[in-house]
Amino acid sequence: MKYKSLGFGIFFAVLAATLYALNSPLSKILLDYMPPTLMAGFLYVGAGAGMIAVALFRRLGKSDGREKRLGRKDLPYTVAMILLDIAAPICLIMGLQSTTAANASLLNNFEIVATAVVALVVFGEKISVRLWAGIFFVTLSCLILSFEDISSLKFSYGSLLILAACVCWGFENNCTRKISGGDPLQIVLLKGVFSGLGSIIIGLIIGERITVLWSVFAVLGVGCVAYGLSIFFYVYAQRILGAARTSAYYAVAPFIGVVLSLIIFREMPAYTFFIALAFMAIGAWLSSGDKPLMKQKNKIRDICADEKDETKKG
């Protein structure tokens, strides 16, 4: 597929964010019917199952040969991606047990910080002053949300677990970026099968059991949409925007999740939530309006021009 323009990258990133926004409120509801570790596993199994349908559709369209398969050099990043995808959703689902869905949705924006810092420190991706400012406001917002009681400076256990999940996903996003040149369908299937089964095995070992059968199908459905299709489009976005930039546009997901959570649960948050919401909105705006995106756009144009020259010469 030739998704060369910056517009496609932004579209895929926002679409991925919109689909993922369904995760926190729906998972919060389903926690009443399924234990957390097993739920984390079935969410990823659902993602893998959804991609099987996409694979069949792609084969009917005879387009499955256009994507590059993952090779041996991708193995370290693939293994790291799978292990991090076992840890992250378990932390998230366990955190949802101890905090509100609206809080959890907003805290998910800390993934921007984690992804950007890992991209800079580990993988050498450049970060602009504007993005650093965005990171500051997102971090400030997360600190406010993480305090259970501002007056006594008592941290919320659930919020800390969700922040831990974001750190895991920050590393995972960069690992996925390293293999994003490979087939996105193959990447999501690997996540679904190995990360999902890994979490399910852990859940069974620690004594968790399924008591409500229909909850399995419900969780699989949420996983198919909020994880499978979301990751599928996220990988395409990373090809164009890079890990840090994609994560910045992905920042709309928590705000959509907050709106859904407030509608579904009709919870009126404390005044600190709205202060954090304002800081988070500023941080997300600064991040998504990052100037280096224009440099990325010019780089993409240069690559396209080079490809056209090579074609003419051939």
C-alpha positions as CSV (number, residue, x, y, z in Angstrom):
1,M,0.0,0.0,0.0
2,K,1.2,3.5,-0.8
3,Y,0.2,5.7,2.1
4,K,2.8,8.3,1.6
5,S,1.1,11.6,2.6
6,L,1.1,13.1,6.0
7,G,-2.7,13.3,5.9
8,F,-3.0,9.6,5.8
9,G,-0.7,9.2,8.8
10,I,-2.8,11.7,10.8
11,F,-6.0,10.0,9.7
12,F,-4.8,6.5,10.7
13,A,-3.5,7.8,14.1
14,V,-6.8,9.5,15.0
15,L,-8.9,6.5,13.8
16,A,-6.7,4.2,16.0
17,A,-7.3,6.6,18.9
18,T,-11.0,6.7,18.4
19,L,-11.3,2.9,18.4
20,Y,-9.0,2.5,21.5
21,A,-11.1,5.1,23.4
22,L,-13.8,2.4,23.8
23,N,-11.5,0.3,25.9
24,S,-11.6,2.0,29.3
25,P,-15.4,2.5,29.7
26,L,-16.3,-0.9,28.3
27,S,-13.6,-2.8,30.2
28,K,-14.7,-1.1,33.4
29,I,-18.2,-2.6,32.9
30,L,-16.9,-6.0,32.0
31,L,-14.7,-6.2,35.1
32,D,-17.9,-7.1,37.0
33,Y,-18.0,-10.4,35.0
34,M,-14.4,-11.3,34.3
35,P,-11.2,-11.2,36.4
36,P,-8.5,-8.7,35.3
37,T,-5.6,-10.8,34.0
38,L,-7.9,-13.1,32.0
39,M,-9.7,-10.0,30.6
40,A,-6.3,-8.6,29.5
41,G,-5.6,-11.9,27.7
42,F,-9.0,-12.2,26.0
43,L,-8.7,-8.5,24.8
44,Y,-5.6,-9.4,22.8
45,V,-7.0,-12.8,21.7
46,G,-10.0,-10.7,20.3
47,A,-7.5,-8.5,18.5
48,G,-5.9,-11.5,16.9
49,A,-9.3,-13.0,15.9
50,G,-10.4,-9.8,14.3
51,M,-7.3,-9.7,12.2
52,I,-8.0,-13.2,10.8
53,A,-11.1,-11.7,9.2
54,V,-9.0,-8.9,7.8
55,A,-6.5,-11.5,6.4
56,L,-9.3,-13.3,4.7
57,F,-10.6,-10.1,3.2
58,R,-7.1,-9.2,2.0
59,R,-6.6,-12.5,0.4
60,L,-9.9,-12.2,-1.5
61,G,-8.6,-8.9,-2.8
62,K,-5.3,-10.6,-3.7
63,S,-3.3,-7.9,-1.9
64,D,-1.6,-10.0,0.8
65,G,1.7,-10.2,-1.2
66,R,2.3,-6.5,-1.1
67,E,3.4,-6.4,2.6
68,K,6.9,-7.2,3.8
69,R,7.1,-10.2,6.2
70,L,8.9,-9.9,9.5
71,G,12.4,-11.4,9.5
72,R,15.1,-12.6,12.0
73,K,16.4,-9.1,12.5
74,D,13.0,-8.1,13.8
75,L,12.9,-10.9,16.4
76,P,14.3,-9.0,19.4
77,Y,11.8,-6.1,19.0
78,T,9.0,-8.6,18.3
79,V,9.7,-10.6,21.6
80,A,10.0,-7.3,23.6
81,M,6.7,-6.1,22.0
82,I,4.9,-9.3,23.0
83,L,6.2,-9.3,26.6
84,L,5.3,-5.6,27.1
85,D,1.9,-6.3,25.7
86,I,1.4,-8.9,28.4
87,A,2.4,-6.5,31.2
88,A,0.6,-3.3,30.0
89,P,-3.0,-4.4,29.7
90,I,-2.8,-6.4,33.0
91,C,-1.6,-3.2,34.8
92,L,-4.4,-1.2,33.0
93,I,-7.2,-3.6,33.9
94,M,-6.1,-3.9,37.5
95,G,-5.8,-0.1,37.7
96,L,-9.4,0.2,36.5
97,Q,-10.5,-1.7,39.5
98,S,-9.3,1.1,41.8
99,T,-10.1,4.3,39.9
100,T,-12.8,5.8,37.7
101,A,-13.0,5.1,34.0
102,A,-12.8,8.8,33.3
103,N,-9.6,9.1,35.3
104,A,-8.2,6.0,33.6
105,S,-9.0,7.4,30.2
106,L,-7.2,10.7,30.9
107,L,-4.2,9.1,32.5
108,N,-3.7,7.1,29.3
109,N,-2.2,10.3,27.8
110,F,0.9,9.6,29.8
111,E,1.7,7.2,27.0
112,I,2.8,10.3,25.0
113,V,5.4,11.1,27.6
114,A,6.7,7.5,27.9
115,T,6.8,7.0,24.1
116,A,8.6,10.3,23.4
117,V,11.2,9.9,26.2
118,V,12.0,6.3,25.1
119,A,12.1,7.4,21.5
120,L,14.6,10.1,22.5
121,V,16.8,8.2,25.0
122,V,16.8,4.7,23.5
123,F,16.2,5.2,19.8
124,G,17.5,8.7,19.1
125,E,14.3,10.3,17.7
126,K,14.5,14.1,17.9
127,I,12.0,15.9,20.1
128,S,11.2,19.6,19.6
129,V,10.8,22.3,22.3
130,R,7.0,22.4,21.6
131,L,6.7,18.7,22.2
132,W,8.7,19.0,25.4
133,A,6.3,21.7,26.5
134,G,3.4,19.3,25.7
135,I,5.1,16.5,27.7
136,F,5.4,18.9,30.7
137,F,1.6,19.7,30.7
138,V,0.6,16.0,30.2
139,T,2.9,15.0,33.1
140,L,1.5,17.7,35.3
141,S,-2.0,16.6,34.6
142,C,-1.1,13.0,35.4
143,L,0.4,14.0,38.7
144,I,-2.8,15.8,39.7
145,L,-4.9,12.8,38.6
146,S,-2.6,10.4,40.5
147,F,-3.2,12.0,43.9
148,E,-6.1,10.4,45.7
149,D,-6.1,13.2,48.3
150,I,-4.2,16.4,47.3
151,S,-4.2,17.7,50.9
152,S,-2.4,14.6,52.3
153,L,-0.4,13.9,49.1
154,K,-1.7,10.3,49.0
155,F,-1.2,8.5,45.7
156,S,-3.9,6.5,44.1
157,Y,-2.9,2.8,43.7
158,G,-5.1,2.5,40.6
159,S,-3.6,5.5,38.9
160,L,-0.1,4.3,39.5
161,L,-0.9,1.0,37.8
162,I,-2.3,2.8,34.8
163,L,0.8,5.0,34.6
164,A,2.9,1.7,34.8
165,A,0.8,0.4,31.8
166,C,1.6,3.6,29.9
167,V,5.3,3.2,30.5
168,C,5.1,-0.4,29.2
169,W,3.2,0.8,26.1
170,G,5.8,3.6,25.7
171,F,8.5,1.0,25.3
172,E,6.2,-1.2,23.2
173,N,5.3,1.6,20.8
174,N,9.0,2.1,20.0
175,C,9.6,-1.6,19.5
176,T,6.6,-1.7,17.2
177,R,8.0,1.3,15.4
178,K,11.2,-0.7,14.7
179,I,9.2,-3.4,12.9
180,S,6.4,-1.1,11.5
181,G,7.9,-1.7,8.0
182,G,6.6,-5.2,8.3
183,D,3.1,-6.4,7.6
184,P,0.8,-4.7,10.2
185,L,-1.6,-7.7,10.0
186,Q,1.2,-10.0,11.0
187,I,2.2,-7.7,13.9
188,V,-1.3,-7.6,15.3
189,L,-1.7,-11.4,15.0
190,L,1.5,-11.9,16.9
191,K,0.3,-9.5,19.6
192,G,-3.1,-11.2,19.7
193,V,-1.9,-14.8,19.8
194,F,1.2,-14.6,22.1
195,S,0.4,-11.6,24.3
196,G,-3.2,-12.8,24.7
197,L,-2.3,-16.5,25.5
198,G,0.5,-15.3,27.8
199,S,-1.9,-13.3,29.9
200,I,-4.5,-16.0,30.0
201,I,-1.9,-18.6,31.2
202,I,-0.8,-16.2,33.9
203,G,-4.4,-15.6,34.9
204,L,-5.1,-19.3,35.2
205,I,-1.9,-19.9,37.2
206,I,-2.9,-17.3,39.8
207,G,-6.3,-18.9,40.2
208,E,-8.6,-16.7,38.1
209,R,-11.6,-18.5,36.4
210,I,-14.4,-17.7,34.0
211,T,-17.8,-17.7,35.7
212,V,-19.9,-15.9,33.2
213,L,-19.6,-17.4,29.7
214,W,-21.1,-14.5,27.7
215,S,-18.4,-12.2,29.1
216,V,-15.8,-14.0,27.0
217,F,-17.5,-13.1,23.8
218,A,-18.1,-9.5,25.0
219,V,-14.4,-9.1,25.9
220,L,-13.3,-10.6,22.6
221,G,-15.5,-8.1,20.7
222,V,-14.0,-5.2,22.6
223,G,-10.5,-6.5,22.0
224,C,-11.2,-6.9,18.2
225,V,-12.2,-3.2,17.9
226,A,-10.3,-1.4,20.7
227,Y,-7.0,-3.4,20.3
228,G,-7.0,-5.2,17.0
229,L,-8.2,-2.6,14.6
230,S,-6.7,0.2,16.7
231,I,-3.2,-1.4,16.6
232,F,-3.6,-2.2,12.9
233,F,-4.2,1.5,12.0
234,Y,-1.6,2.7,14.6
235,V,1.2,0.7,12.8
236,Y,0.3,2.3,9.5
237,A,0.4,5.8,11.2
238,Q,3.9,5.0,12.7
239,R,5.3,4.3,9.2
240,I,4.6,7.9,8.2
241,L,4.7,9.9,11.5
242,G,7.2,8.0,13.7
243,A,6.6,6.8,17.2
244,A,6.6,10.1,19.1
245,R,4.4,12.0,16.5
246,T,1.9,9.2,16.2
247,S,1.6,9.0,20.0
248,A,0.9,12.8,20.0
249,Y,-2.1,12.5,17.6
250,Y,-3.2,9.4,19.5
251,A,-3.7,11.7,22.4
252,V,-7.4,12.3,21.4
253,A,-8.2,8.8,22.6
254,P,-8.3,9.7,26.3
255,F,-10.6,12.7,25.8
256,I,-13.1,10.6,23.8
257,G,-12.8,8.0,26.6
258,V,-13.5,10.6,29.2
259,V,-16.7,11.7,27.4
260,L,-17.9,8.1,27.0
261,S,-17.1,7.4,30.7
262,L,-19.0,10.4,32.0
263,I,-22.0,9.5,29.8
264,I,-22.0,5.8,30.7
265,F,-21.3,6.0,34.4
266,R,-22.7,9.4,35.1
267,E,-19.9,10.0,37.6
268,M,-19.2,13.6,38.6
269,P,-15.4,13.9,39.2
270,A,-13.8,16.1,41.8
271,Y,-12.7,19.6,40.9
272,T,-9.1,18.4,40.5
273,F,-10.2,16.3,37.5
274,F,-11.2,19.4,35.6
275,I,-8.0,21.2,36.4
276,A,-6.1,18.1,35.1
277,L,-8.4,18.0,32.1
278,A,-7.4,21.6,31.2
279,F,-3.6,20.9,31.6
280,M,-4.1,17.7,29.5
281,A,-5.8,19.5,26.7
282,I,-3.0,22.1,26.6
283,G,-0.4,19.3,26.5
284,A,-2.2,17.3,23.8
285,W,-2.6,20.5,21.7
286,L,1.1,21.3,22.0
287,S,2.1,17.7,21.2
288,S,-0.2,17.3,18.2
289,G,0.8,20.7,16.7
290,D,4.5,19.8,16.9
291,K,6.5,21.6,14.1
292,P,8.9,18.8,13.2
293,L,5.9,17.1,11.6
294,M,6.5,19.5,8.7
295,K,10.1,18.3,8.4
296,Q,8.7,14.8,8.4
297,K,6.4,15.8,5.6
298,N,9.2,17.2,3.5
299,K,11.2,14.1,4.1
300,I,8.4,12.0,2.8
301,R,8.1,14.2,-0.3
302,D,11.8,13.8,-0.9
303,I,11.5,10.0,-0.6
304,C,8.6,10.0,-3.1
305,A,10.6,12.2,-5.5
306,D,13.5,9.8,-5.3
307,E,11.3,6.8,-6.0
308,K,9.8,8.6,-9.1
309,D,13.4,9.4,-10.4
310,E,14.4,5.7,-9.9
311,T,11.3,4.6,-11.8
312,K,12.0,6.9,-14.7
313,K,15.6,5.7,-14.9
314,G,14.5,2.1,-14.8
